[in-house]
Amino acid sequence: MTTNNENITTENEALADDVHPVSPELVAEVVNALSVNDDEQVDFLLEPLHSADVADIFEQLGDSDRKLLTTVIGSKMEPGVLSELDDSTLGDVIAEMDDADVARAITQMESDDAIHVLEDMNKDEQRRIIDALPHEDRIVVEEGLSYPEESAGRLLQRNLVSVPGRWEVGKVIDYFRTEKELPDEFYEVFVVDPMHHPIGTVKLNKILRSDREIIIRDIMEEDPTVVRVDMDQEEVAYLFRQYDLTSIGVVDDSGRLIGVIMVDDVVDVIEEEAEEDLMRMAGVHETDIAESVFEASKNRVIWLIVNLATAILASMVIAVFDATIEQMVALAVLMPIVASMGGNAGTQTMTVTVRAIATRDLTSSNVKRVIFREFSIALLNGVIIAVLIGVLSGAWFQNASLGGVMGLAMVINMIMAGLAGILVPICLDKLNVDPALASSIFVTTITDVIGFFAFLGLAAMVLL
């Protein structure tokens, strides 16, 4: 007799057989097939791949090979490939495709994926593609593009399942079987009133387990969680994360149900927001490895210039104590340690704080407790590092007073780094400035200036 574990193992092995990861060898085979104009071989290599894997291949090819691949499969491009491409690669691929082929792919997409493909095009190119769409699809796309960027309206799918509250379970099930325009995937049914306002939801499993004669209103969950069409996508993602949702209804200004957002689209939003915060903390603006050298340079150089200005400020502090450094060369040797430790400590606290703000774990109700917590951590870490570096510095230069100065300066700098790491993001958030964008510059400046001033100032007073 076959056990459950054996069944699971067999299913997992079958699933593994269907997975075709994009390996360097596969990419090389595609490139070789393109180089000899072997279109049949290209089709053979791509045929078993998931749309996301084909998109990965596009992103790993050089410009010339990408154009060749688009030429080969552009007329039969799977819609999922376009929706999975990153922004810069998507622009390159669409530029090589016929408008009619792009329009064909868009008509087969969910509305949110269609919006994703169209939203970053220039206006002329966007207009050409939209004009090539069938009338009904054109109306849906134009309405979607009218909503603010990064709003719920850009994420919603128009195709959803809604039924009147007076229907019986049996009628709902019969509707599932006969209706041709149902979504490919859905997890719950929206119950609406005559004005199409959502009054409840019913999970599919609850419908299937209920008797056919039961009225759907009697088994629905009342007061469904819905979002307005103009809600920011980060707010939407928070609701999914907070309440473990699989889908959520979207309503217009009058409260009418106009669409649904699915969890797979929110996963993409969460990934995008996390990636955006990570890049902004590094002073990088919406860049990726497929961008041109000029575009990538333009996105990064602005923040490098800002960092240069802050570095000059720190250098000006050092210049104030140039005479002190001249009299004791050991200070110059130890200064990089002060800057490095302060910067690292500040970055640790800042990263935790920015993430806590983004996930709403840090609020006005607990901010004082968290600030005191970070101060305590900074003080404890400062004392531990001060003892270590103080002993090492004193032994290295055979000067106990220098070790004491180094240790005290380290405590001061670590405390200030910890406070800056939490206070700077909080203040920026209160000023409606994205903490991920500007925190690192301010925190680094504070730790460098305070660290150098404390170390060199104490050295001037104690050692000279």
RAURLIN-V394358 format. One record per backbone hydrogen bond with DSSP energy under -1.0 kcal/mol. CO is the residue of the C=O (numbers start at 1). NH is the residue of the N-H. Records with the same first field share a line. If there is no record, write none. Layout:
CO=NH ; NH
This chain:
3=7
4=8
5=9
6=10
7=11
8=12
9=13
10=14
11=15
12=16
13=17
14=18
21=23
23=27
24=28
25=29
26=30
27=31
28=32
29=33
30=34
31=35
32=36
33=38
34=37
37=39
38=42
39=43
40=44
41=45
42=46
43=47
46=49
50=54
51=55
52=56
53=57
54=58
55=59
56=60
62=66
63=67
64=68
65=69
66=70
67=71
68=72
69=73
70=74
73=76
74=77
78=81 ; 82
79=83
80=84
86=90
87=91
88=92
89=93
90=94
91=95
98=102
99=103
100=104
101=105
102=106
103=107
106=109
110=114
111=115
112=116
113=117
114=118
115=119
118=121
122=126
123=127
124=128
125=129
126=130
127=131
130=133
134=138
135=139
136=140
137=141
138=142
139=143
140=144
141=145
144=147
148=151
150=233
151=154
152=155 ; 156
157=260
161=190
163=192
164=167
165=217
167=216
168=172
169=173
170=174
171=175
172=176
173=177
174=178
175=179
187=204
189=202
190=163
191=199 ; 200
192=165
193=196
196=257
197=193
200=191
201=221
202=189
203=207
204=208
205=209
207=210
211=214
212=170
214=169
215=218
216=219
221=201
227=251
228=231
229=153
231=152
232=236
233=237
234=238
235=239
236=240
237=241
238=242
239=243
240=245
246=263
248=261
249=227
250=258 ; 259
251=229
252=255
256=252
259=250
260=157
261=248
262=266
263=267
264=268
265=269
266=270
267=271
268=272
269=273
270=274
271=275
272=276
273=277
274=278
275=279
276=280
277=281
279=284
280=283
288=291
292=296
293=297
294=298
295=299
296=300
297=301
300=304
301=305
302=306
303=307
304=308
305=309
306=310
307=311
308=312
309=313
310=314
311=315
312=316
313=317
314=318
315=319
316=320
318=321
319=322
321=325
322=326
323=327
328=331
329=333
330=334
331=335
334=338
335=339
336=340
337=341
338=342
339=343
340=344
341=345
342=346
343=347
344=348
345=349
346=350
347=351
348=352
349=353
350=354
351=355
352=356
353=357
354=358
355=359
356=361 ; 362
363=366
366=370
367=371
368=372
369=373
370=374
371=375
372=376
373=377
374=378
375=379
376=380
377=381
378=382
379=383
380=384
381=385
382=386
383=387
384=388
385=389
386=390
387=391
388=392
389=393
390=394
391=395
392=396
393=397
394=399
399=403
400=404
401=405
402=406
403=407
404=408
405=409
406=410
407=411
408=412
409=413
410=414
411=415
412=416
413=417
414=418
415=419
416=420
417=421
418=422
419=423
420=424
422=426
423=427
424=428
425=429
426=430
427=431
428=433
429=432
434=437 ; 438
435=439
438=442
439=443
440=444
441=445
442=446
443=447
444=448
445=449
446=450
447=451
448=452
449=453
450=454
451=455
452=456
453=457
454=458
455=459
456=460
457=461
458=462
459=463
